[in-house]
Amino acid sequence: MLNRVILMGRLVADPELKTTTSGISVTSFRIAVDRSYVKQGAERQADFFDIVAWRSTAEFVCRNFSKGSLIAVDGQLQSRQYQTREGQNRTAIEVVADQVSFTGERRDASSSYGGYSQAPRSDYGSQMPPSSPAPSYSAGSPSDFQEMPLDDDLPF
């Protein structure tokens, strides 16, 4: 069986860290995920998903994300039954997050995430100096390419 959900969206509200009676950290939050298809002349639609994170994942979310933050969530879809105060039976469907990741811009360009700063990017093994641009063939001439014979068999 396979139950895997991967979503990327924006938090609808600030996440709030709570603790169970046994001392386990938990947070639940909602993200808005834009639909990729937009009808001509219509506004973009979004779907809203409830997410639950436990333990260190919950603490990480509450420490590093706020309303409007772009977040990637990897988890499992889970349904549960509960009863309202009025006695009505309800079903909640939510994503239980196994991992969450940063996907957008930093909140503050001078800050670091989780106490770690991003290491400068290096180009080890690169043949070209870092200041030269990557090669582009859009300005090439026909002599840059080799004619392929049409009567040969394809190699695959």
C-alpha positions, 0 to 999 in steps of 0.5 A, a space after each residue: 500500500 502507498 499513502 504519500 502526500 507532497 504539497 507546497 503552499 502558503 500558511 493561512 495563519 501563524 502556527 501555534 505550538 501546543 503540548 499534549 498531556 504527556 508532553 509531546 509537541 504538536 501543531 496543526 495549521 492550514 496551507 493554501 495550494 494554488 491550482 495550476 489550471 486557471 479558466 480564462 477570465 477567472 481568478 486563480 483557485 486555491 485548495 486548503 489542506 489541514 496539516 498536523 506536525 508532531 514532536 521536533 517537526 512541530 517545533 521546527 514549523 512554529 520556530 521558522 514559519 509564519 502566516 504567508 510563508 511558503 512551505 513544502 510538506 511531505 507526509 501521509 493522508 489520514 482520516 479520523 472520526 470525532 463527535 461534536 459537542 452537539 453529538 454529530 459525527 464528523 470526519 476530519 481528513 488531514 496530512 500528518 507531516 513527516 518532513 517540512 521544508 523551506 521553499 521560498 525566500 528567507 524571512 530575513 536575509 541576514 538570519 540563518 535557519 535553525 542556527 545554521 547559515 548557508 555555506 557559500 556555493 562553490 564550483 569544484 571541478 568546474 573547467 570555467 572560471 566562475 565569472 564566465 557565463 555558461 555556454 549558449 548555443 542559441 547564437 551558434 552557426 550551422 558549422 557548430 553542428 554535425 549532419 546526421 545521416 538519415 539512412 542509419 539505424 537508430 542506436 536504441 
